[in-house]
């Protein structure tokens, strides 16, 4: 999702798996390490979403 950002030029990709609290569906999103931290913070402040896992690929 942020591959074109200058902060993501380190080549490290991380996968974030989210669960929708309303539907129970899980989705995977991909970020660089720097933006992964920001996205997890956003999810923690959203009561309808939950971070299931995050790992470096």
C-alpha positions as CSV (number, residue, x, y, z in Angstrom):
1,X,0.0,0.0,0.0
2,X,2.8,2.4,0.6
3,X,5.5,1.0,-1.7
4,X,5.8,4.3,-3.6
5,X,6.6,6.4,-0.5
6,X,10.2,7.4,0.1
7,X,10.0,6.2,3.7
8,X,9.4,2.7,2.3
9,X,12.5,2.3,0.2
10,X,14.2,0.0,2.7
11,X,12.7,-3.1,1.0
12,X,11.2,-4.6,4.2
13,X,7.5,-5.5,3.7
14,X,5.2,-6.4,6.6
15,X,1.8,-8.1,6.5
16,X,-0.9,-6.9,8.8
17,X,-4.0,-9.1,9.2
18,X,-7.1,-7.3,10.4
19,X,-10.5,-8.7,11.6
20,X,-13.7,-6.7,11.1
21,X,-15.5,-6.8,14.4
22,X,-18.9,-6.5,12.8
23,X,-18.6,-9.3,10.1
24,X,-15.7,-11.4,11.5
25,X,-14.0,-11.3,8.1
26,X,-10.2,-11.0,8.0
27,X,-8.2,-9.0,5.5
28,X,-4.5,-8.7,4.9
29,X,-2.8,-5.4,4.2
30,X,0.9,-4.8,3.3
31,X,3.1,-2.0,4.6
32,X,6.7,-1.0,5.1
33,X,7.8,-1.3,8.7
34,X,7.5,2.4,9.3
35,X,3.9,2.7,8.1
36,X,2.9,-0.6,9.8
37,X,3.3,1.0,13.2
38,X,1.1,3.9,12.1
39,X,-1.6,1.6,10.7
40,X,-1.7,-0.5,13.9
41,X,-2.1,2.7,16.0
42,X,-5.1,3.6,13.7
43,X,-6.6,0.2,14.1
44,X,-6.3,0.3,17.9
45,X,-8.4,3.5,17.8
46,X,-11.1,2.0,15.6
47,X,-13.5,-0.1,17.7
48,X,-14.8,-1.9,14.6
49,X,-11.4,-3.4,13.7
50,X,-8.9,-5.6,15.5
51,X,-5.3,-6.4,14.5
52,X,-4.9,-10.2,14.4
53,X,-1.3,-10.4,13.5
54,X,1.6,-8.5,12.0
55,X,4.8,-10.1,10.6
56,X,7.7,-9.2,8.5
57,X,7.8,-11.0,5.1
